[in-house]
Amino acid sequence: MARLLALIRKEFLALLRDKASRMVLIGPPLIQLLVFSYAATFDLNNIPFVVINEDPGLAGREMVARFEGSPSFRQVAALPSTAGMADLIDHRAALLAIHVGRDFSRDLMIGRPAPLQIVIDGRNSNTAAIALSYASEIVLGFDADWAAAHGGRAAPATLEVRAWYNPNLLSRWFVVPGIVGLLTFVVTMLVSGLSVVREREAGTFDQLLVTPYRPWEILLGKAAPGLLIGAAEASVIVVVAVTWFGVPLIGSVVALALGLALFLVSAIGIGLMISSLAATQQQGLLGAFLFLVPAIILSGFATPIENMPRLVQYVTYLNPMRYLMVILRGTFLEGDGFVALLGQYWPLALLGAASMTAATALARRRMG
């Protein structure tokens, strides 16, 4: 027992004596607690919606007013017809559209069924289901108040829901494309994040320093395995997603491949930065893990970025996973091509160039 206690004491002293280890134990858990508590939530606030009210009667205005007065909804536009509805939902300016037909008030007054159409963005099935439940509560409240005001008759207002891109709101269609990016990111980060530090820990990295290779050439050689392994991993997962899980891939395969390639360059650059800073493989693994978890949470993989605090939303612009999620779900579910994804390509290219440049500078400083 005495020997065991001495060993435990020695391990604690070795861990706490190192300043970097102390920071890893204290700083990152607190940061992740704050980030995850605010970002990882399924509650929806300020759901953007568009109104198409063709009913000149009182009932149609009252129904729209209930959505406008709800703290969970935020009106972004009011259209005279359904002509501009598709564009707002396609560009994520609105999560759902509320269409009140011209005979809504008349049907209610004579006791006939009065359909209220809601067109909802089904790309994120979890968000769509939650938003739909909020809308259903508002309609049920309208029904109860209408029945109480008209002699206790049951109000015949009914919902007609249509989910775009994911008609049956299958969560698999939303989750599986995200897993393609998640697994590709994890594998690429681990391969590239340990490449330099593994050589340094084994003592073979010093042998590279006496060769004619320049720092950028060494990093390029380290990046190539991660790029190839990541591309192979992504290809296999995409094939499995389509053939085994039945997720439709209706967009351009070439556009998807370009997005994955740009993402891999960014991920490899970040991994090489971590590997250049780490002195041991354990530090490399910890550094990769500390970057992976927040990057996945803040990517929109499980919860929408629009529901996060404004400051956290700004931080996500530095996360390559944010752009990859849009590319994956755009090509799988929306049928996007090069033009539609151009706004995701150039940020990934900038992040890749910046991360590879920083990794080269850090490696050169280490070699110096």
N, C-alpha and C positions, 0 to 999 in steps of 0.2 A: 504493500500500500504506500509506503514511504517513497519508493522509486516511482510509482505511478503519479503521486502528487507532485514530485519533483519534475517529472516530464510535463505534466499539465502546466505547472508554473513556468517552465521554460518556454512552452509554446505561447502562453499568454504574453510573456515578456518580449518574445521575438515579434509577435504580432503588433503589440502596442508601441514598441520602440520605434517602428518604422512610421514616419509621418504619412506616407502615401496610404499605408494600410489603415491608419486611424481615420483618414478622410473617407476611405471606402466604407468603413464600418458605420460612420456617423452621417456624413453628408448625403450620399446618394439615397439611403432609405428615407430620409426626411423629404428630399426633393420628390422622390417617386410617390410618397404618400400624398403630398399636396397635389401633384399632377394627376394621379389616378383618381383621387377623391372628386376632383372637379370635372375631369374629362370622361371617365368611365361611368356614365350614367345613361339609363334608358328613358329618363323623363324627358319630355319634349316641352319646350317653351318657345313662344313666338313662332308657331308653325306658319310659314308663308303660304297664303292661299289667294286665289283669284276668283272673283265673283262674276258670273254671267246671269244677271237677273232680267229675264224677259217678262216678268209678271208685273203689271201696273197696279196690282191690288195691295191691300194692307198686309195680307198674310206673307207674301213674298218679301216685303220690306222688313217685316218682323223677324222672319227666319234669318235674313242676312244680318240684321242688327244683333242677333244672338251670337253669331260667329264673330262679328266685329267687337262685341263687348267682352268676349271670353279672353282671359289672360293667357290662354294656351295658343291663341291664333293671332296672326298679324296679316291684315289685308295688304297686298302689294299692288293690286290692279283691279279695275272694274271694267269689264268689256261689254259691248253691246251685243255681241254674238260669240259663238265658239271659234271664230276664225283665228284669233291670236292665242288661243289657249295652249295649243300644242307647243308653240315656240317657247312659252314661259316654262312649261314643265320640262321640255328637252334641255334647256339651259339651267335648270335647277333654280330658277328665280321663284318658282312656286312649287310646293310639295303636293298640293291638291287644288282642284277647281270645283267650285260649287255652282251648279247649273240649275236655276229655278225656271221652269217652263212657264209659258205665257198663260196657261190655264190653271196654275197652281192654286190661286185664291178661289177661283170659281169652283174648282173641284171640291175644295174643302167646304165651301158654303153649302153645296148641294149633297154633301156626304159621300162623294165618290172618292176612290183612291187617288191621292195627289202625289205622284212620284217626284222625288228630289234627287237629282243625279249628282254623284260625286265621282270625279275622275282623279285618281291618286297615282303618284309616282311609285311604282312597285319595284324599282331597282333595289332598294333596301327593304326587304320584306318585313323586318322587325319594326322599323320606323313606320312603314305604311300601316301595319296592323295596329300600332299604338295610336297613330293619328286617326285612324278610322274609328277606334273605340271612343276617342274624344268626341269626334263628330257625331257618333251614334248617341252619346249622352246628351248632346245639345238637341238633337232631333227628338229624343224621348222626352226631354223637358218641354219642348215646344208642344208635343202631342198632349202631354198632361195638362198644360195650361190652356190649350185650345179646347180640350174636352171640358174642363171646369168652367170655362167662359161660355160654353154653348150647350148648357143643360146636361152636362155629364156624358155626352155621347163620346164614344171612342173616336179619337182623331185618326183619319185615314192617311196621314202623311207617311210615306214609305221611302226608304233609301234604295237607290239603284247604284251600285258601286261597280266601277270598272278600273282595274289595276293595269297600268301600262308596263310593258317590258317583262312583267312577271304576272301573267293573268291569274294564276292560282295562288300567288303569294307564297311560293315554295321557298323556305329558308335555305334549302340546299343551293338554289340558283344564286343566292346572294353570298353564301359562306364559301363555297368551293372556289370561285375565282379569287377570293381574297386569300385562301390558303395557298394558292399557286405563288402569290407574292411572298407570303409569310415564310414558307419553307425555303423558297429560293434565297430569301434574305438571310435566314439563319445559316444555311449551308455556306453561302458565299462569305459571310462575315467570319465564320469560324475558320474556314480554309485560309482566307487572306489575313485574318487577325493573328494567326499563329505562325505565319510563314517566316517572317524575319526573326521574331523572338525565339523560335525553335532553333534556328541556326546559331543565334547568339548564345543561347543556353548550352547548346552542345559543343560550342567552341569552334565550329566550322565557319562561322561568319567572318572571323578574322582572316581566314584564308581567301575569302572573296575580296578583301580589301587590298591584297597585294597583287591582284590580277589587273589586267588593263581595263576591266569593266568600269564604266562610269556609274554614279548612283542611280540615274534614271534607267540605265540598262538593267541594273540589278533588280530594281523595283518592277520593271516591265517583265522580267523573267519570273518574278514572284507573283505578278498579277495574272499571268497567262493561265496557270492551273485553276485559279478561282473563276476566271471567266469561262473556261471550258466546262468545268464541273457545274457551275451555276446554270449555264445554258442547257446542258444535258439534263440537269435536275428539273428545270422549268419545262423542257419539252416533254419529259415523261409525265409530269403532273398534268400538263394541259391535255395530253392524250387520254390519260385516265379520267380526267374530269368530263371529257366529251363522251368517251366510249362506255365508261363504267357508271358514272353518276348521271349521265344524260343531260348535262348542262349544255344549252345551245351555244355554239360559237358562230354567230351570224355576221360578225365583222370581218375585217381584213386580217388574215393571218400574218401578212408581211408587216402591217402596221403594229400588230402585237409583238412580233419579233424585234422590230426596231425599238419599241418601248422597253422591252426586256433587256436589250443590249445596252441602252443608255442607263438603265437602272443598275445593271451589273457593274458598269464602270464606276458609278457613284458608290455603290456598296463596297467594291474592292478598294477604292480610294480611302474610304473611311476605315476599313479593316487594316489597311497598310499604315494609316496614321496611328491607330491603336497599337499595332505591332511594333512600330518604330519607337513609340513612347515607353512600351513595357520592357522590363528587364528580365522577366521570367514568363514561362508559359501560363502560370497561375494568374499573374497580373494581366496577361493578354486575354485569358478567358473571362476574368472579372470585368475588364474593360469592354469586351464585346457584349457581355450580358447586360451591363449597365446602359449600353446604348440601345440594345435590341428591344428591351421591354418598353421603354418610353416611346421608341419609334413605332412599335406595333400599336400601342394604345392610341397614339396621336395620329394614326394614319387613316382613320375612318374605317378600319377593318370591322369593328363591332358596333361602334357608336358614331353618329354623324358628327363631322367637324363643326357644322353650323350650330350644333347644340352646346359647344364648348364655350367657355368665357373668351372674350375678344382677345385678351392677351395671349391665351393659349393658342388661339387660331393663328396669330401672327407667327408663333414659334413653329407651327406645322409647315410653314413655307420652306423651312430648312430641312425638312424630312423627305428624303427621296421616296419613301413608302407612300406618302400622300399622293404623289403623282402616279405611281404605279397602280394604285387601287382604282383610280379613275380610268386608266388605260385598260386594265383587265376587265372591269365591269362594262366599260364602253364597248370593247370589242366582243365580249361574250354576249351581252344582253341587248345592247342598243344598235349594233351593226355599224359602229364608228370606223372611219378610215383615217387617212393621213390628215386631211383638212380639219376634221373635228378634233383630233388629238394634238394638233400643233401647239396649243397652249400648254400641254403637258410635256412635250418633247424638249422645248428650249430650256425650261427650268432644270430638267434632269441633266441636260448637257452642261449647263453652267455649274451645277453641283458636282458633276463628275470631273470637270476641268479643275475646279477649285480644290476638291479633295485630293486628286492626284498630284497637283502642284504642291499642296501642303505636305503630303506624304514624302515627296521627293526632297523638299527642304528639310524635313525632320530627319530623314535618312542621311542626308549630306552632313547635317550637324552632328549626328551620331558618329558618322565615319570620321569626321574631322577631329 
